[in-house]
Amino acid sequence: MEIHSAYNLKRMEDHTQQQSALRAPALPVFPTTEMAGSREVEVSTEIEWKVWQALRECYDPEIPVNIVDLGLIYAMWVEEELPGEANVFIRMTLTAPGCGMGPMIAADVKRRVSQVPHVRNVLVELVFDPIWNTGLMSDAAKLMLNIG
């Protein structure tokens, strides 16, 4: 039988908070920039930054690299006419036009971005022009996938 004293519970709580802080990236000063594959994008607000972080949690199930580093996100913008009720628009592609995982990836994008605080609506548009190529990937993604 394990008995938790108030001291031990406080230590466990502190440890949990420290672990959460290690996982969550620090909030930057805005405006800032983020890498979206091989290109740099300007991020003007906290909500935009949080959307990019949510997108980094989305993966093509066949590739062990997130869709941002793969360069699949062509555009992302946020319209916030009413404070706390943001509309997020995402234009993205797939690694191949015939990818059967497309609807699943788009649904995951919508689900994860919808969980960002103050996001009211998410519209994901799949496009195939321009066609995706490995030149759109971040250097880190190329290294992970052993692409020169």
N, C-alpha and C positions, 0 to 999 in steps of 0.2 A: 504494500500500500504506500503510495507516494503522497506526502502531505506538502501542500504549497503554502508557505508563509507569505505574508504581504510583501516581504522583501523579495522573495523568489518570484512572485507574480510580477512585481515591478521590473525585475531584471529580465523576465521573459518578454514583457511588453516593450522594454527598451530595445531588446535584441530584435524583435519583430519590426519595430520602426526603423532600426538601422538597416535591416535587410531590405525593407521596402525602399529606403532612400538609395541604397546601392543599385537597385533595379531601375528606378525612375531617373531619366536624365534630368539634369538641372534646367530650369526654365531660363532661356537666354534673354538678352536685352533686345528689344525690337526697335527698328527693323533689323533683321538678320538674314542669313542665307542658309539654305540646306542643299545638300547634294541629292539630286533625283536622277540616279543613274550616272551618266557622264556629264550632266549639265548642272549648273548651279541655278537655284531658284530663289527669288526673294520671298521672305516670310515677314509679313507686316504686323501680324497680331498673334496673340496667344492661342486663339482658336485655330488659326491656320497651322501653327506649329504643332498643336495637339492632333490635328487631322493627319499631318505628315507622320507623326509618331504612330498613330493608329494604322496607317497604310503600311508602315514598316513591319507590322505584325501579320500581314497577309502574304501567303506563299502560294506559288503554283505547286500543287501536290507532287509534281514530278521533278521539281528542281529545288534543292535545299538553299535557295537564296530568296530574300523577300522581294516583292514586286517593285518596290522603289529602287533598290539596287540593281534589279534586272533592267531598269529603264522602261518599264511598262506603263508608267504614269506619264502621259503627255502633257496634261494640264490639270490643275486643281484650283478652284477659286471658291471664295465664300462670300455670300451676300447676306448681310445682317441688317435688314431694314428695321426690324424690331429687336431691341436688345434682348439677348437670351434666346432668340428664335432664329438661328442661322440656317440658311439653305446652303448646302455644299454640293458643288458640281465637279465631277471627276470625269475626265476624258482619258481613256486608257486603251491599251491594245493587249494582244497576247503574243506569245513567242511564235505561234503559227496560226494563220487564219482558220484552219480546220480543227483547232484544239477543242476537244470534247469537254475539257474542264472549264471553258469560258464562262458558262452560266454560274457554275459553282464559285469560281474566283470572284466574279462580279457580285454575287450574293454575299460572299465573305467580306468584300470591301464595304458594301452597303451596311452590313451588320456591325462591323467594327467601327466604322465612322459614325454610325448612328449612336454608338455608346459614348461618344465624346460629349462632355457636358455642354449644354446650350445648343446642340445641333438638333434642328427640328426636322429637316428633310434632307435626303441624300439622293442625288441622281447620278447614276453611273452610266456612261456612254461608252460602248465598245466600238473602236474604230480600227481600220486596217490601212489607213493612209496617213502617214507613211508606214510602210511595212517595217516591222521590228527587225533589228539586226544587232549583232553582238557589240557593235560600236556604241550602242546606247547604254551599255552596262557600265557600272562603276568599276574602278580598278580593283576594289576589294572583291566584287562579285566575280570578275574575271579570274582573280587569283584563286578564289574558292573552287571555281569550276575548271581550273587549269586551262584557261583559254589565253593564248598569247596575244 
